[in-house]
Amino acid sequence: MQDIIELERRISAALDRIGRGLDSPPPAVAPPPAVPVAALSLELDQIRTELAAERATSAQLRERLRAIRDREAAGRSPQDERIEKMTRQLDVQGLELQRMRKTAVLLREELRRLREAQDAGTVDAAQINRAMLAELDALRATRLSELAELDELTAALDEHLTEAENA
């Protein structure tokens, strides 16, 4: 209870101070010192000169930056094309490698079945045909993989031959 009385007294005192502050006029602010117009004009001219110099410097820096970006774009373009070409070649080789692995697994499986049938003495003509087809698929996959590798080598050689012709 004692705390409430103390808080009430402090709030009342604060409200009284606020009321007195509102009733009294605000303190007078001293006017800024008088500066001659000629001095202001001279300072303004100096600031304008500095601003023009900064704008010129900024324009030069923008031009340098644009030139650097243009050089980077020109230098990067052949590299990007080469990277893209090599990526495509790797994709083709990866697909051919997948095909080779798949056909190798099929060929192994067909050969295993054929051996089991031979051991059992029940070799079927259809089994022999499936094994032959699997072997042909493996040969085709190998051939396609070799073609993809040859295409890559041809592309690399063409690039070097073009460079040699231009030199």
N, C-alpha and C positions, 0 to 999 in steps of 0.2 A: 504494500500500500504506500509505503514511504517512497518507493521508486516512482510510482505513478504521479505523486505530488511533485516530485523533483522534475520529472519529464514535462509535466504541465507547466511548471514555472519556466523552464528553459524554452519551451515553444512560445510562450507568451512574450518573453524577452526578445526572441528572434522576430516575432511578428511586429513588435514595437520598433525595432531597428529598421525593419523593411519599410514601415509606414513613415518614419522620419526621413528615410532616404528618398522616398517618392515625393514628399512634400518639399524638400529643398531643391533648388535649381541645380542643374548639372554644372560641374566645374568648367570654367572657361578654358578652351584649348587655345594655346598660343598660335597665332598665325605663322605659317612658314616664313622664313626670312626671304626678303625680296631678292630675286636674282635678276640681274639685268637681262634684257631681251637679247642683246648682242651675244652674251655668254651662252644663252640657251641656243641661239641660232648656230653659233660656232660648234657647240657640242652635238647638235642635230646633224650638221654637215659631216662631222667626224664619224658619227654612228652610221650615217648613210654610206660613207666611203668604205667603212669596215664591212658593212652588210654586202655591198657590191663585190668586195674582194672575196668574201666568204661564198657568195653565190658563184663566182667564177671558179673558185677552188672546187666547190661542190660539183659543178658542171664538168670540170676536168676529171674528177674522180669517177663520176657516172660514166663518162666516155671510156675511161680506162677499164672500168668494170665490164662494160658492154663488149669491148674488144677482147678482153680475157675470156669472157663467156663464149664469144664467137669462135675463138681459137680452140677452146676446149671442145665445143660442139663439133667443129670440123675434124679435130684429132680423134674424137671418140667415135665418130660415125663408122669408119672402117673397122675399128675394133669391135663395135657392137654387132656389125654384120658378120664378122668372123666368128664371134662367140655364138651368135644365133645359128650360123651354118654348122658349127661343130656340135651344138646342142641337138640339132636335127639329126646329124649323123649318129650321135650317141643313142638317140631314141630309136633309130632304125636298127642299130646294132643290138640294143637291148631287147627289142621285139624279136629279132632273129635268134638271139641267144635263148630267150624264153621258149620259142618254138622248138629249138634244138633240144632243150632239156625235156620238154613235154614228149617229143617224139622218141627220145632216148628211153624215157621211162616206159612208154608204150611198147617199144621194141623189146626191152628187157622182159616185160611182163609176157608178151607173146612168145618169146623164146623159152621162158620158164614153163609156160603151159605146153608148148610143143615138146620140150624135154620130158615133162611129166607124162604126156600122152605116149611118147615113144617108150619110156620105161614101163608103162602099163601095157604097151602093145596095142594101143587103140588110136593110132595116128589117123586123123580125119583130114580130108582134103580141104575143108573149110578152114581148119586151123592153120594149115600150111599157107593158104591164101591170105589169112589175116596177118600171119608173120611176115609174109612177103610185102604186103601193103604197108605194114609198120616200118619195115626196112626201107622201102621206097620213100616213105614220108621222112625218115631220118636222113636219107640221102638228099632229098629236096631241101630240107631245113639246113643241112650243111652247105649245100650249094648257095642258098639264099644268104646265109651268113657270110660266106666267102665273097659273094657279090657286093654285099654292104661294105665289107672291109676294102674291097677293090675300089668301090666308089669313093671311099674316104681317101685312099691313097691317090687316086686320080685327081681329086679335088685339091689335095695338097701339092701335087706336082704341077697342076695347072696354075696354081697361085705362084709357085716359084718360077715357072716358065714365063708368066706374065711379067713378073718383076725383072727377070733377066732380059726380056725383050725391051722393056721400058728403060733399062739402064744404059 
